[in-house]
Every structure is written in structure tokens, then in C-alpha cells.
């Protein structure tokens, strides 16, 4: 389901649900190049990225989970949030659903990356 964007050397540099450029290429979620790209992102993020960015990304996930719990417990409804926030949460849900379809595709020596 992902579209890929390649650099001048033909390496995958971006994945997206929709074609971001006219020459974006569609690949299967189980394609080796998609798996390699995701593994590279996971490895680079874990080993030496910007510590503030990594912290922000982790906190975003926590906040997203808190919102989901509040919605599940009927403390909050999705429509209580501004439409931009609703859109972002729905995009994240769709992305999580898509990633669940390829979960476990990429493995390293220590186990599954996704």
C-alpha cells in the first residue's frame, strides 16, 4: 500500500499512503525495500538521533494513547476535539492499522523491529 520516493541513487527515502510526487512508485508493504527502509529508520532513531526529537516522538505516542483511553472510557468524544485534532487522530489510527498489517515483517538479531 505504500508509495515510495527515491533519491538520485534509487534508494527509498520516503514512504507515504498517497503519491507525494508524480514519479512516486507503489510497492507492496511486504516489499524488501519497504522493510529495509523501516528497519533503517528504527535503527537510526534508536541509536543516535536528536534526543529532544526522540523524546517528543515518545511523548506524542503517550498523549495519543491517553486520548484513546479517554475516548474508550467515554470521558471524551472525538467530536469534543477541534476538527484539525480529529483529523490527525484519525490519520494516526489509519497509520497504526496499516502498520499492523506489516508488523513483524522486519526483524533484527534481537527480535521484531516493528
C-alpha positions in Angstrom: 0.0 0.0 0.0 2.9 2.5 0.4 4.2 4.8 -2.3 7.9 5.3 -2.2 10.0 8.3 -3.1 13.6 7.5 -4.2 16.7 9.6 -4.2 19.1 10.1 -7.1 20.8 6.8 -6.4 17.5 4.9 -6.4 17.3 4.4 -2.7 13.9 4.7 -0.9 13.9 7.9 1.1 10.2 8.3 2.0 7.0 6.2 2.4 3.5 7.6 2.0 -0.1 6.5 1.7 -0.5 8.7 -1.3 1.8 9.6 -4.1 3.7 12.7 -3.0 5.4 13.2 -6.4 4.4 12.3 -9.9 7.2 9.7 -10.1 6.3 8.1 -6.7 6.3 4.3 -7.1 3.8 2.0 -5.5 5.3 -1.0 -3.6 3.8 -3.8 -1.6 4.0 -3.3 2.2 5.9 -6.6 2.3 8.5 -5.5 -0.3 12.1 -5.9 0.8 12.9 -2.2 0.1 10.0 -1.1 2.3 11.1 -3.4 5.1 14.7 -2.2 4.8 13.7 1.5 4.9 11.6 0.9 8.0 14.4 -1.0 9.7 16.8 1.8 8.9 14.5 4.4 10.4 14.0 2.3 13.5 17.8 1.7 13.9 18.8 5.3 13.3 16.2 6.6 15.7 17.2 4.2 18.4 21.0 4.7 18.1 21.7 8.4 17.8 19.0 10.8 16.7 18.3 14.1 18.2 17.4 13.3 21.9 14.8 16.0 22.0 13.1 14.8 18.8 13.1 11.2 20.1 11.7 12.4 23.4 9.0 14.3 21.6 8.1 11.3 19.4 7.8 9.1 22.5 5.6 11.7 24.3 3.4 12.1 21.3 2.7 8.4 21.4 1.9 8.6 25.2 -0.5 11.5 24.6 -2.2 9.6 21.7 -2.7 6.6 24.0 -4.1 8.8 26.7 -6.6 10.3 24.3 -7.6 6.8 23.1 -8.2 5.7 26.7 -10.3 8.8 27.5 -12.4 8.1 24.4 -12.8 4.4 25.3 -13.9 5.3 28.8 -16.4 7.9 27.4 -14.7 10.7 29.3 -14.0 12.4 25.9 -15.5 12.0 22.5 -13.7 12.6 19.3 -16.1 15.3 18.4 -15.1 17.2 21.5 -11.8 18.0 19.8 -11.2 20.6 17.1 -11.5 19.2 13.6 -7.8 19.5 13.0 -7.1 17.3 16.0 -9.8 14.9 14.9 -8.2 14.6 11.5 -4.7 14.0 13.0 -6.0 11.3 15.3 -7.9 9.6 12.5 -4.7 9.7 10.3 -2.7 8.1 13.2 -5.4 5.4 13.6 -5.2 4.6 9.9 -1.4 4.5 10.0 -1.4 2.2 13.0 -3.9 0.0 11.3 -1.7 -0.1 8.2 1.4 -0.8 10.2 -0.3 -3.6 12.0 -0.6 -5.2 8.6 3.2 -5.3 8.2 4.0 -5.7 11.8 6.8 -8.2 12.4 7.9 -8.1 8.8 11.3 -6.6 9.7 13.4 -8.5 12.2 16.9 -8.0 13.6 19.1 -10.2 15.8 17.2 -9.1 18.9 13.7 -9.7 17.5 11.0 -7.8 15.7 11.6 -4.1 15.0 8.0 -3.2 14.2 
